[in-house]
Amino acid sequence: MQDALTRLLAVCCLGFASLATPTAASAQDLRRVALKSGESIELDTVYYVINCRSVMTGVPEIEVLEGPPEVTLTIKAGPVVPRRFGCAKEVPGGTIVATANNVKESKIAKLFYRVKYKTKEGDRQTANGYYVGLFP
């Protein structure tokens, strides 16, 4: 009887632990930005480094996978500091800029994009997403 209660308690604890374990990012985890018609905002930096040294062989390309037609994404080429990896010196890269144009009515839309890199180790890519609030 004691063993059965111990096993039941262990199974319940494991069940609760699995509920508390973080899972893959969902759409609710998307960052949020707001743009008025004619405005631009810098979303993120782009670079590809190994040991704080760039391995890119060209300027990255950006591709919108899903998003409102009023929003365009571009990469403004220039040196950036890859702080995410604890680097202190600038490396070649750029900044992703989102621009809203011809917004006729307020809306919220999902924006998913992919950045393609040409590196010394071959082609690489990353993806990211946002909720974008658009306002006239």
VMD Tcl script that builds the backbone (N, CA, C; Angstrom):
set m [mol new atoms 408]
animate dup $m
set s [atomselect $m all]
$s set {name element resname resid chain x y z} {
  {N N MET 1 A 0.826 -1.192 0.000}
  {CA C MET 1 A 0.000 0.000 0.000}
  {C C MET 1 A 0.869 1.254 0.000}
  {N N GLN 2 A 1.913 1.221 0.831}
  {CA C GLN 2 A 2.835 2.364 0.910}
  {C C GLN 2 A 3.506 2.599 -0.438}
  {N N ASP 3 A 3.925 1.511 -1.141}
  {CA C ASP 3 A 4.558 1.619 -2.450}
  {C C ASP 3 A 3.614 2.236 -3.471}
  {N N ALA 4 A 2.366 1.848 -3.440}
  {CA C ALA 4 A 1.390 2.360 -4.399}
  {C C ALA 4 A 1.192 3.860 -4.207}
  {N N LEU 5 A 1.114 4.320 -2.959}
  {CA C LEU 5 A 0.965 5.744 -2.683}
  {C C LEU 5 A 2.207 6.520 -3.110}
  {N N THR 6 A 3.379 5.942 -2.868}
  {CA C THR 6 A 4.629 6.595 -3.266}
  {C C THR 6 A 4.696 6.737 -4.783}
  {N N ARG 7 A 4.325 5.673 -5.501}
  {CA C ARG 7 A 4.334 5.724 -6.963}
  {C C ARG 7 A 3.330 6.750 -7.480}
  {N N LEU 8 A 2.139 6.789 -6.901}
  {CA C LEU 8 A 1.119 7.753 -7.320}
  {C C LEU 8 A 1.606 9.178 -7.097}
  {N N LEU 9 A 2.239 9.432 -5.962}
  {CA C LEU 9 A 2.782 10.753 -5.675}
  {C C LEU 9 A 3.879 11.122 -6.668}
  {N N ALA 10 A 4.738 10.172 -7.008}
  {CA C ALA 10 A 5.814 10.422 -7.968}
  {C C ALA 10 A 5.251 10.747 -9.349}
  {N N VAL 11 A 4.228 10.004 -9.776}
  {CA C VAL 11 A 3.616 10.243 -11.083}
  {C C VAL 11 A 2.965 11.621 -11.116}
  {N N CYS 12 A 2.289 11.995 -10.041}
  {CA C CYS 12 A 1.659 13.316 -9.977}
  {C C CYS 12 A 2.706 14.429 -10.034}
  {N N CYS 13 A 3.807 14.247 -9.310}
  {CA C CYS 13 A 4.874 15.261 -9.316}
  {C C CYS 13 A 5.484 15.394 -10.704}
  {N N LEU 14 A 5.708 14.275 -11.387}
  {CA C LEU 14 A 6.245 14.326 -12.748}
  {C C LEU 14 A 5.268 15.016 -13.685}
  {N N GLY 15 A 3.989 14.764 -13.506}
  {CA C GLY 15 A 2.977 15.408 -14.341}
  {C C GLY 15 A 2.982 16.912 -14.160}
  {N N PHE 16 A 3.068 17.372 -12.914}
  {CA C PHE 16 A 3.120 18.806 -12.656}
  {C C PHE 16 A 4.411 19.415 -13.180}
  {N N ALA 17 A 5.514 18.699 -13.069}
  {CA C ALA 17 A 6.792 19.198 -13.575}
  {C C ALA 17 A 6.748 19.365 -15.087}
  {N N SER 18 A 6.090 18.429 -15.780}
  {CA C SER 18 A 6.012 18.548 -17.235}
  {C C SER 18 A 5.149 19.733 -17.647}
  {N N LEU 19 A 4.142 20.081 -16.837}
  {CA C LEU 19 A 3.328 21.258 -17.135}
  {C C LEU 19 A 4.120 22.544 -16.953}
  {N N ALA 20 A 5.065 22.565 -16.036}
  {CA C ALA 20 A 5.843 23.762 -15.766}
  {C C ALA 20 A 7.047 23.910 -16.690}
  {N N THR 21 A 7.365 22.876 -17.460}
  {CA C THR 21 A 8.515 22.924 -18.348}
  {C C THR 21 A 8.204 23.802 -19.548}
  {N N PRO 22 A 9.109 24.751 -19.890}
  {CA C PRO 22 A 8.841 25.612 -21.044}
  {C C PRO 22 A 8.838 24.803 -22.336}
  {N N THR 23 A 7.965 25.202 -23.257}
  {CA C THR 23 A 7.868 24.530 -24.549}
  {C C THR 23 A 8.330 25.483 -25.636}
  {N N ALA 24 A 8.224 25.078 -26.880}
  {CA C ALA 24 A 8.629 25.919 -28.010}
  {C C ALA 24 A 7.835 27.217 -27.998}
  {N N ALA 25 A 8.423 28.263 -28.561}
  {CA C ALA 25 A 7.777 29.574 -28.593}
  {C C ALA 25 A 6.494 29.516 -29.401}
  {N N SER 26 A 5.463 30.136 -28.904}
  {CA C SER 26 A 4.200 30.189 -29.615}
  {C C SER 26 A 4.004 31.587 -30.183}
  {N N ALA 27 A 2.922 31.748 -30.925}
  {CA C ALA 27 A 2.640 33.050 -31.519}
  {C C ALA 27 A 2.418 34.113 -30.447}
  {N N GLN 28 A 2.029 33.695 -29.245}
  {CA C GLN 28 A 1.809 34.662 -28.177}
  {C C GLN 28 A 3.122 35.229 -27.649}
  {N N ASP 29 A 4.245 34.598 -27.967}
  {CA C ASP 29 A 5.539 35.066 -27.507}
  {C C ASP 29 A 6.158 36.086 -28.459}
  {N N LEU 30 A 5.482 36.430 -29.533}
  {CA C LEU 30 A 6.029 37.374 -30.501}
  {C C LEU 30 A 6.178 38.753 -29.870}
  {N N ARG 31 A 7.265 39.427 -30.249}
  {CA C ARG 31 A 7.438 40.809 -29.801}
  {C C ARG 31 A 6.438 41.688 -30.544}
  {N N ARG 32 A 6.195 42.856 -29.997}
  {CA C ARG 32 A 5.190 43.756 -30.565}
  {C C ARG 32 A 5.815 45.094 -30.917}
  {N N VAL 33 A 5.406 45.643 -32.066}
  {CA C VAL 33 A 5.820 46.973 -32.478}
  {C C VAL 33 A 4.599 47.696 -33.026}
  {N N ALA 34 A 4.640 49.018 -33.019}
  {CA C ALA 34 A 3.558 49.833 -33.558}
  {C C ALA 34 A 4.149 50.855 -34.522}
  {N N LEU 35 A 3.492 51.023 -35.664}
  {CA C LEU 35 A 3.949 51.962 -36.680}
  {C C LEU 35 A 2.781 52.778 -37.204}
  {N N LYS 36 A 3.027 54.059 -37.386}
  {CA C LYS 36 A 2.072 54.908 -38.079}
  {C C LYS 36 A 2.506 54.989 -39.531}
  {N N SER 37 A 1.573 55.290 -40.399}
  {CA C SER 37 A 1.869 55.381 -41.824}
  {C C SER 37 A 3.016 56.367 -42.064}
  {N N GLY 38 A 4.022 55.926 -42.796}
  {CA C GLY 38 A 5.180 56.767 -43.096}
  {C C GLY 38 A 6.330 56.607 -42.121}
  {N N GLU 39 A 6.136 55.878 -41.026}
  {CA C GLU 39 A 7.196 55.689 -40.031}
  {C C GLU 39 A 8.049 54.469 -40.328}
  {N N SER 40 A 9.273 54.509 -39.790}
  {CA C SER 40 A 10.184 53.371 -39.856}
  {C C SER 40 A 10.692 53.078 -38.454}
  {N N ILE 41 A 11.057 51.819 -38.226}
  {CA C ILE 41 A 11.592 51.416 -36.930}
  {C C ILE 41 A 12.656 50.350 -37.156}
  {N N GLU 42 A 13.715 50.405 -36.354}
  {CA C GLU 42 A 14.751 49.383 -36.414}
  {C C GLU 42 A 14.309 48.205 -35.548}
  {N N LEU 43 A 14.257 47.018 -36.152}
  {CA C LEU 43 A 13.780 45.842 -35.428}
  {C C LEU 43 A 14.903 45.056 -34.767}
  {N N ASP 44 A 15.993 44.833 -35.483}
  {CA C ASP 44 A 17.037 43.956 -34.968}
  {C C ASP 44 A 18.318 44.176 -35.758}
  {N N THR 45 A 19.408 43.633 -35.242}
  {CA C THR 45 A 20.667 43.655 -35.979}
  {C C THR 45 A 20.886 42.291 -36.620}
  {N N VAL 46 A 21.618 42.276 -37.727}
  {CA C VAL 46 A 21.943 41.032 -38.404}
  {C C VAL 46 A 23.449 40.941 -38.584}
  {N N TYR 47 A 23.975 39.766 -38.294}
  {CA C TYR 47 A 25.400 39.471 -38.430}
  {C C TYR 47 A 25.552 37.969 -38.290}
  {N N TYR 48 A 26.712 37.456 -38.670}
  {CA C TYR 48 A 26.977 36.027 -38.491}
  {C C TYR 48 A 28.424 35.915 -38.041}
  {N N VAL 49 A 28.626 35.507 -36.792}
  {CA C VAL 49 A 29.972 35.465 -36.217}
  {C C VAL 49 A 30.282 34.102 -35.629}
  {N N ILE 50 A 31.562 33.802 -35.607}
  {CA C ILE 50 A 32.098 32.667 -34.860}
  {C C ILE 50 A 33.288 33.217 -34.085}
  {N N ASN 51 A 33.250 33.039 -32.771}
  {CA C ASN 51 A 34.291 33.583 -31.890}
  {C C ASN 51 A 34.472 35.081 -32.105}
  {N N CYS 52 A 33.362 35.798 -32.234}
  {CA C CYS 52 A 33.323 37.253 -32.388}
  {C C CYS 52 A 33.993 37.745 -33.675}
  {N N ARG 53 A 34.158 36.886 -34.651}
  {CA C ARG 53 A 34.683 37.277 -35.963}
  {C C ARG 53 A 33.642 36.936 -37.019}
  {N N SER 54 A 33.407 37.885 -37.904}
  {CA C SER 54 A 32.412 37.677 -38.941}
  {C C SER 54 A 32.869 36.601 -39.923}
  {N N VAL 55 A 31.932 35.748 -40.310}
  {CA C VAL 55 A 32.201 34.743 -41.337}
  {C C VAL 55 A 31.293 34.971 -42.550}
  {N N MET 56 A 30.655 36.147 -42.618}
  {CA C MET 56 A 29.805 36.476 -43.756}
  {C C MET 56 A 30.670 36.822 -44.957}
  {N N THR 57 A 30.162 36.469 -46.149}
  {CA C THR 57 A 30.872 36.804 -47.374}
  {C C THR 57 A 30.101 37.828 -48.203}
  {N N GLY 58 A 28.994 38.321 -47.695}
  {CA C GLY 58 A 28.188 39.319 -48.392}
  {C C GLY 58 A 27.137 39.882 -47.460}
  {N N VAL 59 A 26.376 40.843 -47.968}
  {CA C VAL 59 A 25.302 41.461 -47.177}
  {C C VAL 59 A 24.137 40.470 -47.093}
  {N N PRO 60 A 23.557 40.267 -45.907}
  {CA C PRO 60 A 22.414 39.346 -45.772}
  {C C PRO 60 A 21.212 39.837 -46.583}
  {N N GLU 61 A 20.350 38.906 -46.958}
  {CA C GLU 61 A 19.106 39.218 -47.657}
  {C C GLU 61 A 17.949 38.955 -46.703}
  {N N ILE 62 A 16.857 39.717 -46.875}
  {CA C ILE 62 A 15.682 39.520 -46.027}
  {C C ILE 62 A 14.488 39.181 -46.903}
  {N N GLU 63 A 13.657 38.269 -46.407}
  {CA C GLU 63 A 12.483 37.813 -47.144}
  {C C GLU 63 A 11.293 37.785 -46.186}
  {N N VAL 64 A 10.213 38.474 -46.542}
  {CA C VAL 64 A 8.996 38.460 -45.733}
  {C C VAL 64 A 8.224 37.189 -46.069}
  {N N LEU 65 A 7.976 36.362 -45.062}
  {CA C LEU 65 A 7.234 35.119 -45.256}
  {C C LEU 65 A 5.733 35.337 -45.090}
  {N N GLU 66 A 5.373 36.183 -44.139}
  {CA C GLU 66 A 3.968 36.526 -43.904}
  {C C GLU 66 A 3.935 37.912 -43.305}
  {N N GLY 67 A 3.038 38.752 -43.798}
  {CA C GLY 67 A 2.940 40.086 -43.237}
  {C C GLY 67 A 2.000 40.959 -44.030}
  {N N PRO 68 A 1.638 42.097 -43.460}
  {CA C PRO 68 A 0.727 43.008 -44.148}
  {C C PRO 68 A 1.434 43.682 -45.335}
  {N N PRO 69 A 0.703 43.960 -46.407}
  {CA C PRO 69 A 1.319 44.574 -47.587}
  {C C PRO 69 A 1.811 46.001 -47.339}
  {N N GLU 70 A 1.329 46.642 -46.282}
  {CA C GLU 70 A 1.753 48.015 -45.982}
  {C C GLU 70 A 3.153 48.088 -45.376}
  {N N VAL 71 A 3.706 46.963 -44.947}
  {CA C VAL 71 A 5.005 46.941 -44.267}
  {C C VAL 71 A 6.064 46.353 -45.191}
  {N N THR 72 A 7.173 47.069 -45.313}
  {CA C THR 72 A 8.317 46.548 -46.064}
  {C C THR 72 A 9.509 46.443 -45.116}
  {N N LEU 73 A 10.344 45.447 -45.361}
  {CA C LEU 73 A 11.543 45.238 -44.559}
  {C C LEU 73 A 12.770 45.400 -45.445}
  {N N THR 74 A 13.766 46.089 -44.913}
  {CA C THR 74 A 15.042 46.246 -45.606}
  {C C THR 74 A 16.163 46.049 -44.593}
  {N N ILE 75 A 17.352 45.803 -45.122}
  {CA C ILE 75 A 18.535 45.726 -44.266}
  {C C ILE 75 A 19.421 46.900 -44.592}
  {N N LYS 76 A 19.662 47.722 -43.575}
  {CA C LYS 76 A 20.565 48.859 -43.705}
  {C C LYS 76 A 21.959 48.358 -43.339}
  {N N ALA 77 A 22.814 48.186 -44.356}
  {CA C ALA 77 A 24.152 47.628 -44.134}
  {C C ALA 77 A 25.002 48.582 -43.310}
  {N N GLY 78 A 25.823 48.009 -42.432}
  {CA C GLY 78 A 26.723 48.803 -41.608}
  {C C GLY 78 A 27.279 47.955 -40.482}
  {N N PRO 79 A 28.315 48.442 -39.840}
  {CA C PRO 79 A 28.905 47.674 -38.745}
  {C C PRO 79 A 27.963 47.613 -37.534}
  {N N VAL 80 A 27.973 46.460 -36.864}
  {CA C VAL 80 A 27.163 46.257 -35.659}
  {C C VAL 80 A 28.005 45.542 -34.616}
  {N N VAL 81 A 27.605 45.660 -33.363}
  {CA C VAL 81 A 28.285 44.964 -32.270}
  {C C VAL 81 A 27.432 43.767 -31.858}
  {N N PRO 82 A 27.942 42.549 -32.011}
  {CA C PRO 82 A 27.161 41.351 -31.653}
  {C C PRO 82 A 27.134 41.106 -30.149}
  {N N ARG 83 A 26.397 41.930 -29.440}
  {CA C ARG 83 A 26.339 41.867 -27.971}
  {C C ARG 83 A 25.728 40.562 -27.469}
  {N N ARG 84 A 24.878 39.946 -28.267}
  {CA C ARG 84 A 24.233 38.696 -27.874}
  {C C ARG 84 A 25.270 37.616 -27.550}
  {N N PHE 85 A 26.446 37.717 -28.163}
  {CA C PHE 85 A 27.512 36.741 -27.943}
  {C C PHE 85 A 28.628 37.297 -27.072}
  {N N GLY 86 A 28.419 38.468 -26.487}
  {CA C GLY 86 A 29.403 39.053 -25.593}
  {C C GLY 86 A 30.585 39.669 -26.313}
  {N N CYS 87 A 30.419 39.992 -27.576}
  {CA C CYS 87 A 31.510 40.586 -28.349}
  {C C CYS 87 A 31.556 42.092 -28.096}
  {N N ALA 88 A 32.760 42.661 -28.135}
  {CA C ALA 88 A 32.924 44.087 -27.868}
  {C C ALA 88 A 33.240 44.893 -29.119}
  {N N LYS 89 A 33.734 44.246 -30.165}
  {CA C LYS 89 A 34.130 44.961 -31.375}
  {C C LYS 89 A 33.070 44.824 -32.461}
  {N N GLU 90 A 33.013 45.857 -33.314}
  {CA C GLU 90 A 32.077 45.848 -34.422}
  {C C GLU 90 A 32.475 44.814 -35.477}
  {N N VAL 91 A 31.454 44.274 -36.130}
  {CA C VAL 91 A 31.654 43.347 -37.247}
  {C C VAL 91 A 30.738 43.802 -38.385}
  {N N PRO 92 A 31.016 43.369 -39.615}
  {CA C PRO 92 A 30.111 43.708 -40.714}
  {C C PRO 92 A 28.738 43.088 -40.487}
  {N N GLY 93 A 27.722 43.796 -40.870}
  {CA C GLY 93 A 26.352 43.309 -40.701}
  {C C GLY 93 A 25.377 44.371 -41.139}
  {N N GLY 94 A 24.323 44.547 -40.359}
  {CA C GLY 94 A 23.330 45.548 -40.690}
  {C C GLY 94 A 22.208 45.582 -39.680}
  {N N THR 95 A 21.228 46.413 -39.983}
  {CA C THR 95 A 20.070 46.594 -39.125}
  {C C THR 95 A 18.810 46.375 -39.955}
  {N N ILE 96 A 17.877 45.599 -39.418}
  {CA C ILE 96 A 16.598 45.380 -40.098}
  {C C ILE 96 A 15.698 46.567 -39.805}
  {N N VAL 97 A 15.172 47.174 -40.878}
  {CA C VAL 97 A 14.310 48.343 -40.755}
  {C C VAL 97 A 12.938 48.004 -41.337}
  {N N ALA 98 A 11.893 48.228 -40.543}
  {CA C ALA 98 A 10.509 48.041 -40.995}
  {C C ALA 98 A 9.916 49.410 -41.285}
  {N N THR 99 A 9.262 49.539 -42.437}
  {CA C THR 99 A 8.645 50.800 -42.841}
  {C C THR 99 A 7.184 50.549 -43.182}
  {N N ALA 100 A 6.302 51.412 -42.660}
  {CA C ALA 100 A 4.872 51.323 -42.959}
  {C C ALA 100 A 4.504 52.433 -43.931}
  {N N ASN 101 A 3.817 52.080 -45.009}
  {CA C ASN 101 A 3.370 53.052 -45.999}
  {C C ASN 101 A 1.927 52.770 -46.393}
  {N N ASN 102 A 1.201 53.837 -46.711}
  {CA C ASN 102 A -0.173 53.735 -47.214}
  {C C ASN 102 A -1.092 52.948 -46.290}
  {N N VAL 103 A -1.013 53.208 -44.994}
  {CA C VAL 103 A -1.904 52.554 -44.034}
  {C C VAL 103 A -3.231 53.298 -44.044}
  {N N LYS 104 A -4.295 52.620 -44.465}
  {CA C LYS 104 A -5.615 53.249 -44.587}
  {C C LYS 104 A -6.458 53.113 -43.323}
  {N N GLU 105 A -6.279 51.978 -42.608}
  {CA C GLU 105 A -7.057 51.761 -41.379}
  {C C GLU 105 A -6.184 51.040 -40.357}
  {N N SER 106 A -6.521 51.216 -39.103}
  {CA C SER 106 A -5.769 50.578 -38.015}
  {C C SER 106 A -5.977 49.068 -38.053}
  {N N LYS 107 A -4.891 48.328 -37.807}
  {CA C LYS 107 A -4.999 46.876 -37.720}
  {C C LYS 107 A -3.766 46.317 -37.040}
  {N N ILE 108 A -3.898 45.071 -36.601}
  {CA C ILE 108 A -2.782 44.331 -36.015}
  {C C ILE 108 A -2.567 43.109 -36.896}
  {N N ALA 109 A -1.316 42.874 -37.257}
  {CA C ALA 109 A -1.003 41.757 -38.151}
  {C C ALA 109 A 0.261 41.056 -37.680}
  {N N LYS 110 A 0.390 39.788 -38.055}
  {CA C LYS 110 A 1.618 39.047 -37.781}
  {C C LYS 110 A 2.611 39.343 -38.902}
  {N N LEU 111 A 3.873 39.439 -38.532}
  {CA C LEU 111 A 4.944 39.658 -39.503}
  {C C LEU 111 A 6.026 38.621 -39.237}
  {N N PHE 112 A 6.257 37.738 -40.206}
  {CA C PHE 112 A 7.314 36.736 -40.096}
  {C C PHE 112 A 8.293 36.956 -41.242}
  {N N TYR 113 A 9.571 36.907 -40.918}
  {CA C TYR 113 A 10.582 37.110 -41.945}
  {C C TYR 113 A 11.740 36.144 -41.745}
  {N N ARG 114 A 12.517 36.005 -42.828}
  {CA C ARG 114 A 13.685 35.136 -42.812}
  {C C ARG 114 A 14.871 35.942 -43.325}
  {N N VAL 115 A 16.012 35.806 -42.651}
  {CA C VAL 115 A 17.256 36.451 -43.078}
  {C C VAL 115 A 18.170 35.352 -43.612}
  {N N LYS 116 A 18.654 35.557 -44.838}
  {CA C LYS 116 A 19.543 34.585 -45.470}
  {C C LYS 116 A 20.967 35.143 -45.476}
  {N N TYR 117 A 21.909 34.319 -45.022}
  {CA C TYR 117 A 23.313 34.705 -44.931}
  {C C TYR 117 A 24.151 33.857 -45.889}
  {N N LYS 118 A 25.117 34.480 -46.522}
  {CA C LYS 118 A 26.159 33.767 -47.262}
  {C C LYS 118 A 27.391 33.818 -46.363}
  {N N THR 119 A 27.882 32.651 -45.961}
  {CA C THR 119 A 29.021 32.609 -45.050}
  {C C THR 119 A 30.122 31.737 -45.630}
  {N N LYS 120 A 31.267 31.785 -44.988}
  {CA C LYS 120 A 32.395 30.944 -45.393}
  {C C LYS 120 A 32.074 29.468 -45.218}
  {N N GLU 121 A 31.073 29.169 -44.393}
  {CA C GLU 121 A 30.668 27.782 -44.143}
  {C C GLU 121 A 29.436 27.376 -44.932}
  {N N GLY 122 A 29.003 28.209 -45.877}
  {CA C GLY 122 A 27.820 27.896 -46.673}
  {C C GLY 122 A 26.659 28.824 -46.354}
  {N N ASP 123 A 25.525 28.552 -46.974}
  {CA C ASP 123 A 24.330 29.367 -46.761}
  {C C ASP 123 A 23.692 29.038 -45.419}
  {N N ARG 124 A 23.270 30.072 -44.713}
  {CA C ARG 124 A 22.598 29.932 -43.422}
  {C C ARG 124 A 21.378 30.838 -43.424}
  {N N GLN 125 A 20.450 30.574 -42.495}
  {CA C GLN 125 A 19.284 31.445 -42.368}
  {C C GLN 125 A 18.751 31.439 -40.949}
  {N N THR 126 A 18.081 32.526 -40.605}
  {CA C THR 126 A 17.388 32.639 -39.330}
  {C C THR 126 A 15.995 33.209 -39.624}
  {N N ALA 127 A 15.095 33.088 -38.667}
  {CA C ALA 127 A 13.743 33.615 -38.842}
  {C C ALA 127 A 13.288 34.261 -37.542}
  {N N ASN 128 A 12.351 35.175 -37.668}
  {CA C ASN 128 A 11.823 35.867 -36.504}
  {C C ASN 128 A 10.415 36.346 -36.831}
  {N N GLY 129 A 9.684 36.786 -35.811}
  {CA C GLY 129 A 8.339 37.261 -36.021}
  {C C GLY 129 A 7.945 38.354 -35.042}
  {N N TYR 130 A 6.964 39.135 -35.428}
  {CA C TYR 130 A 6.448 40.243 -34.624}
  {C C TYR 130 A 4.938 40.349 -34.818}
  {N N TYR 131 A 4.277 40.941 -33.832}
  {CA C TYR 131 A 2.946 41.484 -34.035}
  {C C TYR 131 A 3.174 42.946 -34.379}
  {N N VAL 132 A 2.576 43.405 -35.475}
  {CA C VAL 132 A 2.743 44.789 -35.902}
  {C C VAL 132 A 1.391 45.483 -35.814}
  {N N GLY 133 A 1.345 46.563 -35.028}
  {CA C GLY 133 A 0.170 47.406 -34.976}
  {C C GLY 133 A 0.343 48.529 -35.984}
  {N N LEU 134 A -0.583 48.666 -36.905}
  {CA C LEU 134 A -0.500 49.701 -37.947}
  {C C LEU 134 A -1.591 50.735 -37.740}
  {N N PHE 135 A -1.221 52.007 -37.906}
  {CA C PHE 135 A -2.144 53.108 -37.676}
  {C C PHE 135 A -1.982 54.150 -38.769}
  {N N PRO 136 A -3.098 54.736 -39.227}
  {CA C PRO 136 A -3.011 55.769 -40.295}
  {C C PRO 136 A -2.333 57.046 -39.814}
}
mol reanalyze $m
mol bondsrecalc $m
mol representation Tube
mol addrep $m
